[in-house]
Amino acid sequence: MKEPIICLCLLLWIGLQSCMAQVADTVYTRRHFLPENIVNSEAYRMTHISLPLMIVGLSTVNRDKRFRSMRNSYIPTLRYHHDDYLQYAPAVLLTGLKASGVEGASTWSKMLTADALSVGILAITVNSLKLSTNRLRPDRTDHKSFPSGHSATAFMTATMLHKEYGLTRSPFYSIAGYSLATATALSRQLNNKHWFSDVLVGAGIGIVSTEMGYFLADQIFGNRGRIRQDKAYKPYVTDKKYGYLGLQTGYGIRANIKLPHDIEIGQLQGVYAALTGAGYFSDHWGVAGKAAFSQAAPDFKYKTYFALHPEADVKTDQVLSKSLTYSNFVLGLEYSTQVIPGIQAGGSVLGGVAWAGSYRIDFVKETDFSSTRTLFKTDSHMIPNIDLNCHLQRFVHTHMGVKLFFNYNLGFSDSHYSYYPLAENPIYGKGRYNLHSFAFGAEVSALLWRK
């Protein structure tokens, strides 16, 4: 079952934008399940983020069209060129800080050497893979889709910023760099220039290229060229109130939906993503909000329909069913409590509005393969909804938390529909039904502590 792999893939990718955990964390490096000699090795330090990204990216190749269908459900014609420039934004920030006299980890000579080596490694790797794989882009413009060079460049420069300033001065430099890199990777998909697996592998290549570049620079310069040492951070804080901004990703399941006129949609499976945030006003209670987006593959129960309408089965060769999209925006209360040091458990009760996308079912007749005939369609509509969530969170760093979550959402739909029975006049009506959906996955949060 590949959906859990997708959840892990999304977690690793989105987690990079909040990447503040230090490689040399003196507390948590001793608590790995892996042997001590592996965790402390240079190979592990250089690849423990990039290698899983690339492996999971390759494992999702056969799911690329599902992620693309989510994009096409919302913005099928989007095309902007900002990502051509956004990929260099972390490098501009890095150079600007250095030029303005803000000390980073390295001298100019060592930093430029490390960066030049990183660029060389990335260029050879990316161009070699593009030529050897010859993969067609989603927009079919050329065969240079795999891997994403823009994503690789953005994550390479973000890792440079992380190593120079995020580790030595403030983790918020890392947040800025990886946020810009993630925005670049997202833009490549939104602009229909790359598949999901392209940007994941590209991100992994970008990170490991920088790690290798800095490793080689250390071999060349030795102890020379180092200005500032990495900071040590507390893994968690327990005596302050906090807020957070997070990104959830996971696997969604929507329960069966029975529509009028014998139209039944079976259990749907798809992808789920959400932007979350909360501010705690006491030790345990806070005000929380969420904007969630999901897309599920269609599953029209055509056998049930044909059993009741055999005349349609005779005249139909293929059934086309549009993916279902659902977006909800909710506010409410969240509760959280510490169960053991560094581990929080809690949940939230939220309510608000949701936007249920349009849905349609088309028949392709045996006598005319060039045309389709609509059987049923609903309009896009706004509905009230209730959202319940429970989670288990670990503070892996002063400014970073990782959650496992389970979510239930109930939408109260009241939709206009059009039904086109064969050889009969169209029927227009309004149907009421509840939309039950479940999602589970992981969240990476940036923690904001009050002083």
QUIQUI-V145077 format. One record per residue. N is the residue number from 1. D_LAST is the distance of its C-alpha to the last C-alpha in whole Angstrom. Layout:
# QUIQUI-V145077
N & D_LAST
N & D_LAST
This chain:
# QUIQUI-V145077
1 & 45
2 & 43
3 & 41
4 & 38
5 & 39
6 & 38
7 & 34
8 & 34
9 & 35
10 & 32
11 & 29
12 & 30
13 & 30
14 & 27
15 & 25
16 & 26
17 & 24
18 & 21
19 & 22
20 & 19
21 & 21
22 & 22
23 & 26
24 & 26
25 & 23
26 & 24
27 & 23
28 & 25
29 & 28
30 & 29
31 & 29
32 & 31
33 & 34
34 & 36
35 & 38
36 & 36
37 & 38
38 & 38
39 & 34
40 & 34
41 & 37
42 & 36
43 & 38
44 & 35
45 & 33
46 & 34
47 & 35
48 & 33
49 & 31
50 & 34
51 & 37
52 & 36
53 & 35
54 & 39
55 & 40
56 & 39
57 & 40
58 & 43
59 & 43
60 & 43
61 & 45
62 & 47
63 & 45
64 & 44
65 & 46
66 & 44
67 & 41
68 & 43
69 & 44
70 & 41
71 & 40
72 & 44
73 & 43
74 & 41
75 & 41
76 & 45
77 & 46
78 & 42
79 & 43
80 & 41
81 & 41
82 & 37
83 & 36
84 & 39
85 & 37
86 & 33
87 & 34
88 & 34
89 & 30
90 & 29
91 & 31
92 & 31
93 & 27
94 & 28
95 & 31
96 & 29
97 & 26
98 & 29
99 & 31
100 & 29
101 & 28
102 & 25
103 & 26
104 & 26
105 & 27
106 & 31
107 & 33
108 & 35
109 & 38
110 & 37
111 & 34
112 & 37
113 & 39
114 & 37
115 & 37
116 & 40
117 & 41
118 & 39
119 & 40
120 & 44
121 & 43
122 & 41
123 & 44
124 & 47
125 & 45
126 & 45
127 & 48
128 & 50
129 & 48
130 & 49
131 & 53
132 & 53
133 & 52
134 & 53
135 & 51
136 & 51
137 & 48
138 & 48
139 & 49
140 & 52
141 & 52
142 & 53
143 & 52
144 & 49
145 & 47
146 & 46
147 & 43
148 & 41
149 & 41
150 & 38
151 & 36
152 & 37
153 & 36
154 & 33
155 & 32
156 & 33
157 & 31
158 & 28
159 & 29
160 & 30
161 & 26
162 & 24
163 & 26
164 & 26
165 & 23
166 & 21
167 & 22
168 & 21
169 & 18
170 & 16
171 & 17
172 & 16
173 & 20
174 & 21
175 & 20
176 & 21
177 & 25
178 & 25
179 & 24
180 & 27
181 & 29
182 & 29
183 & 30
184 & 33
185 & 34
186 & 34
187 & 36
188 & 38
189 & 39
190 & 38
191 & 41
192 & 43
193 & 44
194 & 43
195 & 43
196 & 40
197 & 41
198 & 41
199 & 38
200 & 37
201 & 39
202 & 38
203 & 35
204 & 36
205 & 38
206 & 36
207 & 33
208 & 36
209 & 38
210 & 35
211 & 34
212 & 38
213 & 38
214 & 35
215 & 37
216 & 40
217 & 39
218 & 38
219 & 41
220 & 42
221 & 40
222 & 40
223 & 37
224 & 38
225 & 35
226 & 32
227 & 29
228 & 26
229 & 25
230 & 23
231 & 20
232 & 19
233 & 16
234 & 15
235 & 17
236 & 14
237 & 12
238 & 13
239 & 10
240 & 7
241 & 9
242 & 9
243 & 12
244 & 14
245 & 17
246 & 20
247 & 24
248 & 27
249 & 30
250 & 33
251 & 37
252 & 38
253 & 41
254 & 42
255 & 45
256 & 48
257 & 49
258 & 52
259 & 53
260 & 56
261 & 60
262 & 59
263 & 57
264 & 54
265 & 51
266 & 51
267 & 47
268 & 45
269 & 43
270 & 41
271 & 38
272 & 34
273 & 31
274 & 28
275 & 25
276 & 22
277 & 19
278 & 17
279 & 14
280 & 13
281 & 13
282 & 14
283 & 14
284 & 17
285 & 18
286 & 17
287 & 19
288 & 20
289 & 23
290 & 25
291 & 28
292 & 30
293 & 34
294 & 36
295 & 40
296 & 43
297 & 46
298 & 49
299 & 51
300 & 54
301 & 56
302 & 60
303 & 62
304 & 61
305 & 62
306 & 65
307 & 66
308 & 66
309 & 67
310 & 70
311 & 71
312 & 68
313 & 68
314 & 71
315 & 70
316 & 67
317 & 66
318 & 62
319 & 59
320 & 56
321 & 53
322 & 50
323 & 47
324 & 44
325 & 41
326 & 38
327 & 35
328 & 33
329 & 30
330 & 28
331 & 25
332 & 25
333 & 23
334 & 21
335 & 21
336 & 20
337 & 20
338 & 20
339 & 24
340 & 23
341 & 20
342 & 19
343 & 21
344 & 21
345 & 23
346 & 23
347 & 25
348 & 25
349 & 28
350 & 28
351 & 30
352 & 32
353 & 34
354 & 36
355 & 38
356 & 41
357 & 43
358 & 47
359 & 49
360 & 53
361 & 56
362 & 58
363 & 62
364 & 64
365 & 67
366 & 70
367 & 72
368 & 70
369 & 67
370 & 66
371 & 65
372 & 62
373 & 63
374 & 60
375 & 60
376 & 57
377 & 54
378 & 51
379 & 49
380 & 45
381 & 43
382 & 40
383 & 40
384 & 37
385 & 36
386 & 34
387 & 31
388 & 30
389 & 28
390 & 28
391 & 26
392 & 25
393 & 22
394 & 21
395 & 18
396 & 20
397 & 17
398 & 13
399 & 13
400 & 17
401 & 18
402 & 22
403 & 24
404 & 27
405 & 28
406 & 31
407 & 32
408 & 34
409 & 35
410 & 38
411 & 39
412 & 42
413 & 44
414 & 47
415 & 48
416 & 52
417 & 54
418 & 57
419 & 60
420 & 63
421 & 65
422 & 68
423 & 71
424 & 69
425 & 68
426 & 64
427 & 62
428 & 59
429 & 57
430 & 53
431 & 52
432 & 49
433 & 48
434 & 44
435 & 42
436 & 41
437 & 39
438 & 37
439 & 35
440 & 33
441 & 31
442 & 28
443 & 25
444 & 22
445 & 19
446 & 16
447 & 13
448 & 10
449 & 6
450 & 4
451 & 0
